[in-house]
Amino acid sequence: MLDHLFVTLQRLLPTRILGRIVYRISRSRNGLLKNLLIRGFVRLYSIDITEAEHPVPGGYPSFNAFFTRRLQAGARSFDADPVALCSPVDGTIQQIGAIAGNQILQAKGMTYSLAELLGEDDTATRLYSGGQFITVYLAPDNYHRIHVPIATSIRKMTFVPGKRLAVNKATAAIVPGLFSGNERVVCHCESPSGPFALVMVGALNVASMSVSWAGEVLPRQPGTMERWHYGVDHQGTQLAKGDTLGQFNLGSTIIIAMPPGAVSWRPDLAAGVTVRVGNTIGTLTRSNEHSTS
């Protein structure tokens, strides 16, 4: 009952206005305000500040700078094996497994459309139909930078407008098409082992999303879908395993979709299992046969 009330409240909230307010407050450089926000957040969510690159709170000019903080060198490591697919984020697996045709499992008895998630038609998403996916939720206490799970080139990026509902486990069990209905940024990637899509799903209070090669992802007209295409010689989108791919300016969820036969997931992974940046989550099982360009 409480979960349903929470979802109803979210639908009544002016989430766009709320997002703009959060955006302004989280970037405030007022020392008293930002220190109050950071200290309160650390206490509320028991944040491990020993990994932070700078002293907390003094080393961060705003709450958002702290929330999207880098970690100290060596805090995370990546398997150097070129066929090891590593976790791009710290978080908890919500779902993992096979894409059933064009449908991805959101929660028990509830699926959503792969085409709607990617903002493409069925023809464009045929590459991933029947493939594999993983959904990882980033809680407030998690580290919120997104890293490259395997050496890759970004061939296309799509901003898909949508809602800003919470994406935690409780909401995912109630709201049909949650991930395909929320605002999101879709990165179409090409690795030496083949293509994959990495989707950054926005949520309640997520003021914006950023990528390493373009900064904040902002369409020319707010609320409209926009696509950016990159050639093979676009050096800014050539990313090594472990590089920073992007960040949530306040937290959310990532989804990775891969073609059929592309990956074998680590057998102990399941819904509810926590992962950290750099953990091996699967083994790539085939060579490059397709292109996303």
C-alpha positions as CSV (number, residue, x, y, z in Angstrom):
1,M,0.0,0.0,0.0
2,L,2.8,2.4,0.9
3,D,4.6,1.7,-2.4
4,H,1.4,2.4,-4.4
5,L,0.9,5.7,-2.4
6,F,4.6,6.6,-3.2
7,V,4.0,6.1,-6.9
8,T,0.8,8.1,-6.9
9,L,2.5,10.9,-5.1
10,Q,5.3,10.9,-7.7
11,R,2.7,11.2,-10.5
12,L,1.2,14.2,-8.8
13,L,4.5,16.0,-8.3
14,P,5.7,18.6,-10.8
15,T,8.8,16.6,-11.5
16,R,10.2,19.0,-14.1
17,I,10.0,21.9,-11.7
18,L,11.4,19.8,-8.9
19,G,14.3,18.7,-11.1
20,R,15.1,22.4,-11.8
21,I,15.1,23.2,-8.1
22,V,17.3,20.2,-7.3
23,Y,19.6,21.2,-10.1
24,R,20.1,24.7,-8.7
25,I,20.5,23.6,-5.1
26,S,22.8,20.8,-5.8
27,R,25.2,23.2,-7.7
28,S,25.1,25.9,-5.2
29,R,28.5,27.1,-4.1
30,N,27.3,28.6,-0.9
31,G,29.7,27.1,1.6
32,L,27.2,26.8,4.5
33,L,24.5,25.2,2.3
34,K,26.7,22.8,0.4
35,N,28.5,21.6,3.5
36,L,25.1,21.1,5.3
37,L,23.8,19.1,2.3
38,I,27.0,17.0,2.0
39,R,27.3,16.2,5.8
40,G,23.5,15.4,6.0
41,F,23.7,13.1,3.0
42,V,26.8,11.3,4.4
43,R,25.1,10.7,7.7
44,L,21.7,9.7,6.2
45,Y,23.1,7.1,3.8
46,S,26.3,6.1,5.7
47,I,28.5,7.1,2.8
48,D,32.0,5.7,2.8
49,I,34.1,8.8,2.4
50,T,37.4,7.1,2.8
51,E,37.5,6.4,-1.0
52,A,36.8,10.0,-2.0
53,E,39.5,11.7,-4.0
54,H,39.3,14.9,-1.9
55,P,38.5,15.8,1.7
56,V,34.8,15.8,2.6
57,P,33.1,18.2,2.6
58,G,35.8,20.9,2.1
59,G,37.3,19.5,-1.1
60,Y,34.0,19.8,-3.0
61,P,32.6,23.2,-4.3
62,S,29.0,21.9,-4.5
63,F,26.8,19.0,-3.4
64,N,26.8,17.8,-7.0
65,A,30.6,17.8,-7.2
66,F,30.6,15.5,-4.1
67,F,27.8,13.3,-5.4
68,T,29.6,12.7,-8.7
69,R,33.0,12.5,-7.0
70,R,35.9,10.6,-8.3
71,L,37.5,7.9,-6.2
72,Q,41.1,7.6,-5.1
73,A,43.5,6.0,-7.5
74,G,43.3,2.2,-7.2
75,A,39.9,2.2,-5.4
76,R,38.5,0.1,-8.3
77,S,40.3,-2.3,-10.7
78,F,39.3,-3.9,-14.0
79,D,40.1,-7.3,-15.4
80,A,42.6,-6.7,-18.2
81,D,41.4,-9.8,-20.1
82,P,39.8,-8.4,-23.4
83,V,36.9,-10.8,-23.2
84,A,36.0,-10.0,-19.6
85,L,32.9,-7.7,-19.5
86,C,33.2,-5.6,-16.3
87,S,30.5,-3.8,-14.3
88,P,30.3,-0.2,-15.3
89,V,28.8,0.9,-12.0
90,D,28.5,0.2,-8.3
91,G,25.0,-1.0,-7.6
92,T,22.5,-3.8,-7.2
93,I,21.3,-6.0,-10.0
94,Q,17.5,-5.6,-10.5
95,Q,17.3,-8.2,-13.3
96,I,19.6,-10.1,-15.6
97,G,19.1,-12.7,-18.3
98,A,17.8,-13.2,-21.8
99,I,15.8,-10.7,-23.9
100,A,12.6,-12.6,-24.8
101,G,12.2,-11.5,-28.5
102,N,11.7,-7.8,-28.1
103,Q,10.8,-7.8,-24.4
104,I,13.0,-7.2,-21.4
105,L,12.0,-8.3,-17.9
106,Q,11.4,-5.4,-15.5
107,A,9.8,-7.3,-12.6
108,K,8.0,-10.6,-12.0
109,G,5.2,-10.8,-14.6
110,M,6.1,-7.4,-16.1
111,T,8.2,-6.7,-19.3
112,Y,8.8,-3.6,-21.5
113,S,9.7,-3.1,-25.1
114,L,13.4,-3.1,-26.2
115,A,12.5,-0.8,-29.1
116,E,10.8,1.7,-26.7
117,L,13.8,1.6,-24.3
118,L,16.3,2.4,-27.1
119,G,14.0,4.9,-28.8
120,E,14.3,3.0,-32.1
121,D,11.9,1.0,-34.3
122,D,11.8,-2.8,-34.4
123,T,14.1,-3.0,-37.4
124,A,16.8,-1.0,-35.6
125,T,16.6,-3.1,-32.4
126,R,16.6,-6.5,-34.2
127,L,20.3,-6.7,-33.4
128,Y,19.6,-7.2,-29.7
129,S,16.3,-9.2,-30.0
130,G,16.8,-12.5,-28.3
131,G,20.1,-11.3,-26.8
132,Q,21.1,-10.7,-23.2
133,F,20.6,-7.8,-20.7
134,I,21.5,-6.6,-17.2
135,T,19.8,-3.9,-15.2
136,V,21.7,-2.3,-12.3
137,Y,20.2,0.1,-9.8
138,L,22.4,2.8,-8.2
139,A,21.2,3.6,-4.7
140,P,21.9,7.0,-3.1
141,D,24.9,5.5,-1.2
142,N,26.6,4.2,-4.3
143,Y,29.4,5.7,-6.3
144,H,27.7,7.4,-9.2
145,R,30.2,7.5,-12.1
146,I,29.7,5.1,-15.0
147,H,32.7,3.4,-16.5
148,V,33.4,1.6,-19.7
149,P,32.8,-2.1,-19.3
150,I,34.9,-3.1,-22.3
151,A,37.1,-1.1,-24.8
152,T,34.6,0.6,-27.1
153,S,33.8,3.4,-29.6
154,I,30.5,5.3,-29.2
155,R,28.8,5.2,-32.6
156,K,25.6,7.0,-31.7
157,M,24.0,8.6,-28.7
158,T,20.2,9.2,-28.3
159,F,18.4,11.4,-25.7
160,V,14.9,10.0,-25.2
161,P,12.5,12.3,-23.3
162,G,10.2,10.8,-20.7
163,K,9.0,10.8,-17.1
164,R,11.2,11.1,-14.0
165,L,9.8,8.4,-11.7
166,A,11.9,6.7,-9.0
167,V,13.5,3.5,-10.3
168,N,14.0,1.5,-7.1
169,K,12.8,-2.1,-6.8
170,A,9.5,-1.2,-5.3
171,T,8.5,1.2,-8.1
172,A,9.8,-1.2,-10.8
173,A,7.4,-3.8,-9.4
174,I,4.4,-1.5,-9.8
175,V,4.8,0.9,-12.8
176,P,4.5,-0.8,-16.2
177,G,7.2,0.2,-18.7
178,L,9.1,2.2,-16.1
179,F,12.5,2.1,-17.7
180,S,11.2,2.6,-21.2
181,G,9.0,5.5,-20.0
182,N,11.6,7.5,-18.0
183,E,14.0,10.0,-19.5
184,R,17.1,8.3,-20.7
185,V,20.4,8.5,-22.6
186,V,21.2,5.6,-24.9
187,C,24.8,4.9,-26.0
188,H,25.3,2.6,-29.0
189,C,28.7,1.1,-28.6
190,E,31.1,-0.9,-30.8
191,S,33.7,-3.0,-29.1
192,P,36.3,-5.4,-30.6
193,S,34.0,-8.2,-29.7
194,G,30.8,-6.7,-31.1
195,P,28.2,-4.1,-30.4
196,F,26.2,-3.3,-27.3
197,A,23.9,-0.6,-26.0
198,L,24.3,1.1,-22.6
199,V,21.3,3.0,-21.4
200,M,21.4,5.6,-18.6
201,V,17.9,5.8,-17.1
202,G,16.9,9.0,-15.4
203,A,14.8,9.1,-12.2
204,L,13.1,11.3,-9.7
205,N,15.4,14.2,-8.7
206,V,17.9,13.3,-11.5
207,A,18.6,16.8,-12.6
208,S,20.7,15.8,-15.7
209,M,23.0,13.1,-17.1
210,S,26.4,13.7,-18.5
211,V,28.9,11.8,-20.8
212,S,32.6,12.2,-20.9
213,W,32.8,13.3,-24.5
214,A,30.0,15.9,-24.6
215,G,29.3,17.0,-21.0
216,E,25.6,17.4,-20.0
217,V,23.3,15.8,-22.6
218,L,20.9,18.5,-23.5
219,P,18.7,18.4,-26.6
220,R,18.4,21.7,-28.6
221,Q,14.7,21.7,-27.8
222,P,13.9,20.5,-24.2
223,G,11.6,17.4,-24.1
224,T,12.4,16.2,-27.7
225,M,14.3,13.2,-28.9
226,E,17.7,13.9,-30.3
227,R,20.4,11.7,-31.9
228,W,24.1,12.3,-32.2
229,H,26.1,10.2,-34.7
230,Y,29.9,9.7,-34.4
231,G,32.3,8.6,-37.1
232,V,35.0,6.0,-36.5
233,D,37.6,8.8,-36.4
234,H,35.8,10.7,-33.6
235,Q,38.6,10.4,-31.0
236,G,36.5,11.7,-28.2
237,T,34.3,8.6,-28.3
238,Q,37.2,6.1,-28.4
239,L,37.2,4.8,-24.8
240,A,39.4,2.2,-23.1
241,K,38.1,-0.3,-20.5
242,G,37.7,1.5,-17.2
243,D,37.5,5.0,-18.6
244,T,34.7,7.3,-17.3
245,L,31.8,7.1,-19.7
246,G,29.4,9.4,-17.8
247,Q,27.6,10.2,-14.6
248,F,24.2,10.7,-13.1
249,N,23.8,14.1,-11.6
250,L,21.8,12.4,-8.8
251,G,21.3,8.7,-9.1
252,S,19.5,6.1,-11.2
253,T,19.8,2.9,-13.2
254,I,21.8,1.5,-16.1
255,I,20.8,-1.2,-18.6
256,I,23.1,-3.0,-20.9
257,A,21.7,-4.9,-24.0
258,M,23.8,-7.3,-26.0
259,P,23.1,-9.4,-29.2
260,P,22.4,-13.1,-29.0
261,G,25.4,-15.2,-28.2
262,A,27.5,-12.2,-27.3
263,V,28.0,-12.8,-23.5
264,S,27.9,-15.5,-20.9
265,W,26.9,-14.0,-17.6
266,R,28.8,-14.9,-14.4
267,P,26.7,-17.8,-13.1
268,D,26.3,-16.4,-9.5
269,L,24.8,-13.2,-10.7
270,A,21.0,-12.7,-10.1
271,A,18.5,-10.1,-9.0
272,G,19.6,-8.7,-5.6
273,V,23.3,-9.3,-6.0
274,T,25.5,-6.2,-5.5
275,V,28.3,-5.4,-8.0
276,R,31.1,-2.9,-8.0
277,V,32.8,-1.0,-10.8
278,G,35.4,-3.3,-12.4
279,N,33.9,-6.6,-11.2
280,T,33.8,-9.1,-14.0
281,I,30.1,-9.8,-14.7
282,G,30.4,-11.9,-17.9
283,T,32.6,-13.3,-20.6
284,L,32.3,-12.2,-24.2
285,T,31.7,-15.3,-26.3
286,R,31.9,-14.3,-29.9
287,S,33.9,-12.1,-32.3
288,N,32.6,-8.9,-34.0
289,E,30.0,-9.9,-36.6
290,H,27.8,-6.8,-36.7
291,S,28.2,-3.0,-36.7
292,T,26.1,-0.4,-35.1
293,S,27.3,2.4,-37.4
